[in-house]
Amino acid sequence: MVSVLNTVDTGHEDMIHDAEMDYYGLRLATCSSDHSVKIYDIKNGTQTLTADLKGHYGPVWQVAWAHPKYGNLLASCSYDRKVIIWKEAGEWVKLYEYSSHDSSVNSVAWAPHEFGLMLACGSSDGSLSVLTNNPDTGNWDAKKIPNAHTIGCNAVSWCPATSPNPAFDASAGSRSPAIVKRLVTGGCDNLVKIWKEEGDRWIEEAKLEVHSDWVRDVAWAPSIGLPRSIIASCSQDRRVIIWSSDDNITWTPTVLHTFDDVVWNVSWSLTGNILAVSGGDNKVSLWRENNESQWICISEVSKGQGQMVGSEQRAL
């Protein structure tokens, strides 16, 4: 059974748009329409406000923690067209500010740490930016993918860096395939797109067309070594789609469920076998694929209460 363990009085003065735990689950970052980012220490069911970051001049849509091997870094993006990377150095300070987008920046996502310190940013101007830190100079290099999505890009997520385990992939043999950097994005053109880095540029590798309204979030599932990639996408069409591929080229869609309202967010567990879904119905539901390749709802949390769906589990 899933239940609410703790609630946090954030002190935000307006709507909260995102809340993200750090790698160790000891810190919580939140962002709001009040233009601020707040950071809390979470211990023993209590929370302590440790930082109130001011630097944006519009609603802050999303925050993202970098891998701890790079220190305590947090990225935030805002309607003010800016991306800010914050660093804890005794106290939290602004490490870098990126302001080359022409409209609201809606999503930020750090790359797997194996790729180095890289941040992808999706904007309402339709473009996608990839920021890369040079560890020798400390400078940031930006590569932009123009016209990634017509009208705007709403969400971005990275492909895991883990290659298939040869124990599961007979074709791998003893070779060590080069790890290719890939991104998945969702946009106002109702499309999900896969992007692949080739040389010094990013190219569109696949265009996935099933949604009939704006795609609000995308999430590439963590890899456990199986020779299969899985992506979840959600949309204003009230559907969550599970995309699966054995080669990252041909993708097969499966409708997880059609909900009662717009679906805003999808998020995978660390092992990639449970998907959390939240939407306009004010519910968070957890889904898992069973042995018959059906996606079933294993728990649903609404209005502060956790309850198992039990005999009313929804299956495709």
Secondary structure by P-SEA (a helix, b strand, c coil): ccccccccccccccccccccccccccbbbbbccccbbbbbbbcccbbbbccccccccccccccccccccccbbbbbbccccbbbbbbbccccccccccccccccccccccccccccbbbbbbccccbbbbbbbcccccbbbbbbbcccccccccccccccccccccccccccccccccbbbbbbbbccccbbbbbbbccccccccccccccccccccccccccccccbbbbbbbccccbbbbbbbccccbbbbbcccccccccccccccccccbbbbbccccbbbbbbbcccccccccccccccbbbbcccccccc
